Amino acid sequence: MTRFETPRVAVVGAGEIGRGWAALAVGAGWPVTIYDADAEVLNPATEAIGDRVVTLIRLKRAEPAVAEDALSQMRVGRSLLQAVSEADWIIEAVPDDLSLKQKTLSQCEQVSRLASILTSSATGFGPAALSDRLERPERFMVTHPLSPVELIPLVEVVPGTRTDPECVEDVRFWLSLLGRAPIVLKKEVPGNIAARLSAALWRECIQLVLDGVLDVEDVDRAISVGPGLGWAASGPHLAQHLAAGEWNVEVFLSQQQGVYEEIWKSLADWKSLPAEEQKKLSRAIDKAYSAHLPQLREARDQRLIRLLEAMRE
């Protein structure tokens, strides 16, 4: 097939991430097969994917007739061979266990077409480790989405050192057709980009709670209605440039450096959180949110949807 043809998609792994990928592809009208070796995960997947497609239609992110037709034709693979043998794009979305992912990717490669492209949704593993058992690493890369997959546009594309650049362009093009915002990493780093930024910010948020500076709810509120809003609109580097106003940005940043140096000296820099501190943090988070988690999840999704709509406009 050429890059501009509709790809046949196989999603291997029918959990949260796999269902999101499947809903996106179905919403675009693409032929999709979903598979999971665990029947307890696979059996309810079709209904869950359908619910997500309905949401995409309601948000006007999918054409009703196109999406409903694709949903009616979505297949549930009863074996890995049946699921991936005709696919152009195989999306691995099994749990983040290195051995399981390596095994799954190798099995997919063995029963797939030579021309197919194989991607992993891995969060914590890069292409070097994941492609260790592959015979065609040139047709493999990581495409890591954020959750909920069908709502948050960012997808981190991480090619391996042997990945064919044409395959990268194919996947980037397909992602753009799905309404995603792919970023291609120039080299592999632990955690990719989003997880690294989240880890750095969350570490400081954890420390603020443990030090008794703020309660859990207030730390979250400080991010969501403070820097989070600005970063959603511009990103941290552009925000600094805009803050410079009429100043030369180099002069502005040199002035800010002194301010930030004092802050950097006091930031949390631990590499692991002791067990007792983990328990303390867990109790604080549970106290803040556990009693209303379903309602909070729904509210989060609705806010995210409205924010995405505003950004699109």
TARA-V714929 format. One line per field, one symbol per residue. ss: DSSP state (~ for helix, > for strand, _ for the rest). phi: phi as a letter, one per 30 degrees, with the letter a starting at -180 (. if undefined). psi: psi as a letter, one per 30 degrees, with the letter a starting at -180 (. if undefined). Layout:
BEGIN
ss = ???
phi = ???
psi = ???
END
This chain:
BEGIN
ss = ________>>>>___~~~~~~~~~~~~____>>>>___~~~~__~~~~~~~~~~~~~~_____~~~~~~~~~~_>>___~~~~~____>>>>_____~~~~~~~~~~~~~~_____>>>>______~~~~______~~~>>>>>>________>>>>>>_____~~~~~~~~~~~~~___>>>>_________~~~~~~~~~~~~~~~~~_____~~~~~~~~~~~~~~~~~~__~~~~~~~~_____~~~~~~~~~~~~~~~~~~________~~~~~~~~~~~~~~~~~~~~~~~~~~~~~~~~~~~~~~_
phi = .cecddddcccckcdeddddedddddediddbbcbadcddddeddedddedddedddddicadeddddddddcdccdcadeddcdcdcbccdbdedbedddeddddddddccddddccbcceccbcddddcecdcbddcbacbccccdedcdddbdcbdddcddeddddeddddddddidcdbcddadbeihceddddddddeddddddddidbdeddddddddcceedddddbjdddedddddhdddddddddddeddddddedcddbdcbceeddedddedddeddbedbdedddddeddddddddddddd
psi = llfglkkkkkjjjgaeeeeeeeeeeeffglkkkkkkfjefeeegeeeeeeeeeeeeeeghgkkeeeeeeeeffkkjkfleeeeffgkejjjkhllikeeeeeeeeeeeefglkfflkklkgkegklfeeegegkfiffgklkjjllkkefekfkkjjjllfgkkeeeeeeeeeeeefgglikkjkflkkkgbeeeeeeeeeeeeeeeeeefgelleeeeeeeeegceeeeeefeleeeeeeeffbflkeeeeeeefeeeeeeeefflkglfljleeeeeeeeeeeeeefefheeeeeeeeeeeeeeeeeeee.
END
